[in-house]
Amino acid sequence: MEESEDVPKDFIKLKCEKLSVDEVSELVVSPYCGAVSLFIGTTRNYFEGKKVIHLEYEAYTSMAETEIKKICRNVRQKWPSVKHIAVHHRLGVVPITEASVIIAVSSPHRAESLEAVMYCINTLKASVPIWKKEIYEDEYSWKENKECFWANSEK
């Protein structure tokens, strides 16, 4: 396979169904890359001493997809060797231990893919309109991302 046949691709998906680590990682595999780096964000069972039952995510889908595309473009500017990028985020109810977000990046060497994955999750949390509601045993709470630029600008 000529490298020109393996053109860089971005795989962005927001969906209500369970996310698959295997599916997301397979999307970014390339014979030209020796590294695939993954970030998997999962639902934990406790937050600040409260028992979490599950999470619920909502998104402004079209804007969220646009913002994730911008993140992918920025990754390619910062790390030109990055080959493929996959960002899958779950919407709706996410039970304890299941993935809310999976990000995968392939590159010829590990440093670029590791740095790009960290950049992707940090930027996603800061700029993409996806909202999380934590459901506890006897209450719920909408959680703002501490990194979110529009939440911080009002304080």
C-alpha positions as CSV (number, residue, x, y, z in Angstrom):
1,M,0.0,0.0,0.0
2,E,1.3,3.4,-1.0
3,E,1.2,5.9,1.9
4,S,-0.9,8.2,-0.4
5,E,-3.6,5.5,-0.3
6,D,-3.8,5.8,3.5
7,V,-4.9,9.4,3.7
8,P,-5.4,10.9,7.1
9,K,-9.0,10.5,8.3
10,D,-11.0,11.9,11.2
11,F,-13.8,9.6,12.7
12,I,-16.2,11.6,14.8
13,K,-19.3,10.1,16.3
14,L,-21.8,11.1,18.9
15,K,-24.2,8.2,19.7
16,C,-26.5,6.8,22.4
17,E,-25.3,3.3,22.1
18,K,-22.4,1.7,24.1
19,L,-19.0,2.7,22.8
20,S,-16.5,0.1,21.7
21,V,-12.8,0.5,22.4
22,D,-12.0,-2.2,19.8
23,E,-14.0,-0.3,17.1
24,V,-12.5,3.0,17.9
25,S,-8.9,1.8,18.0
26,E,-9.3,-0.2,14.8
27,L,-10.4,2.9,13.0
28,V,-7.0,4.6,13.4
29,V,-4.7,1.7,12.8
30,S,-2.3,2.3,9.9
31,P,0.6,0.3,8.4
32,Y,2.6,3.6,8.5
33,C,2.1,4.1,12.2
34,G,3.9,2.5,15.1
35,A,1.7,4.1,17.7
36,V,-2.0,4.1,18.6
37,S,-2.8,6.1,21.7
38,L,-6.1,5.9,23.5
39,F,-8.0,7.8,26.1
40,I,-11.1,6.2,27.6
41,G,-13.2,8.3,29.9
42,T,-15.5,6.1,32.1
43,T,-18.3,6.6,34.6
44,R,-17.0,6.2,38.2
45,N,-19.2,5.2,41.1
46,Y,-18.4,8.0,43.5
47,F,-17.9,11.8,43.2
48,E,-17.1,14.0,46.2
49,G,-18.5,11.4,48.7
50,K,-21.7,10.9,46.8
51,K,-22.7,7.5,45.3
52,V,-23.1,8.0,41.5
53,I,-25.9,5.8,39.9
54,H,-25.1,6.8,36.3
55,L,-24.3,9.8,34.1
56,E,-26.5,11.4,31.4
57,Y,-25.0,13.4,28.5
58,E,-26.7,15.9,26.3
59,A,-25.1,17.7,23.4
60,Y,-25.8,20.4,20.8
61,T,-24.9,17.8,18.2
62,S,-24.2,19.8,15.1
63,M,-22.1,22.4,17.0
64,A,-20.3,19.6,19.0
65,E,-19.3,17.9,15.7
66,T,-18.1,21.2,14.3
67,E,-16.0,21.8,17.4
68,I,-14.5,18.3,17.3
69,K,-13.6,18.8,13.7
70,K,-11.7,22.0,14.7
71,I,-9.9,20.0,17.4
72,C,-8.8,17.5,14.7
73,R,-7.6,20.3,12.4
74,N,-5.6,21.8,15.3
75,V,-4.0,18.4,16.1
76,R,-2.9,18.1,12.5
77,Q,-1.3,21.6,12.6
78,K,0.5,20.9,15.9
79,W,1.5,17.3,15.1
80,P,1.7,16.9,11.3
81,S,2.8,13.3,11.5
82,V,-0.6,12.2,13.1
83,K,-2.4,9.9,10.7
84,H,-5.9,9.1,11.9
85,I,-8.0,10.6,14.7
86,A,-11.2,9.1,16.2
87,V,-13.4,10.8,18.8
88,H,-16.5,8.9,19.9
89,H,-18.7,10.4,22.6
90,R,-21.7,8.7,24.1
91,L,-25.0,10.6,24.7
92,G,-27.8,9.6,27.0
93,V,-27.4,7.3,30.0
94,V,-23.9,5.9,30.7
95,P,-23.8,3.3,33.5
96,I,-21.0,2.9,36.0
97,T,-17.7,1.6,34.4
98,E,-18.9,2.2,30.8
99,A,-17.1,4.6,28.4
100,S,-18.4,8.2,28.0
101,V,-15.7,9.1,25.5
102,I,-13.0,7.3,23.6
103,I,-10.3,9.1,21.7
104,A,-7.7,7.3,19.5
105,V,-4.8,8.8,17.6
106,S,-2.3,7.1,15.4
107,S,1.1,8.4,14.4
108,P,4.5,7.0,13.4
109,H,5.9,7.4,16.9
110,R,4.3,7.4,20.4
111,A,5.2,11.0,21.5
112,E,3.0,12.6,18.9
113,S,0.0,10.3,19.4
114,L,0.2,10.6,23.3
115,E,0.4,14.4,23.2
116,A,-2.4,14.6,20.6
117,V,-4.7,12.4,22.7
118,M,-4.2,14.6,25.8
119,Y,-4.7,17.7,23.7
120,C,-8.0,16.2,22.3
121,I,-9.6,15.4,25.6
122,N,-8.5,18.6,27.3
123,T,-9.8,20.7,24.4
124,L,-13.0,18.7,24.0
125,K,-13.8,19.3,27.7
126,A,-13.0,23.0,27.3
127,S,-14.8,23.8,24.1
128,V,-17.4,21.2,22.9
129,P,-21.0,21.7,23.9
130,I,-21.6,18.4,25.7
131,W,-23.2,18.5,29.1
132,K,-23.0,15.9,31.9
133,K,-25.6,15.2,34.5
134,E,-24.5,13.1,37.5
135,I,-27.4,11.0,39.0
136,Y,-26.8,10.2,42.7
137,E,-28.9,8.0,45.0
138,D,-31.2,10.9,46.0
139,E,-30.4,13.8,43.8
140,Y,-28.7,14.9,40.6
141,S,-26.3,17.6,39.5
142,W,-25.4,19.1,36.2
143,K,-21.6,19.2,36.1
144,E,-19.6,22.0,34.5
145,N,-16.2,21.2,33.1
146,K,-13.7,23.3,35.0
147,E,-11.8,23.6,31.7
148,C,-14.9,25.0,29.9
149,F,-14.1,28.5,28.6
150,W,-17.6,29.9,28.5
151,A,-18.4,28.7,32.1
152,N,-15.3,30.4,33.4
153,S,-15.9,33.7,31.5
154,E,-19.0,34.4,33.5
155,K,-17.3,34.2,37.0
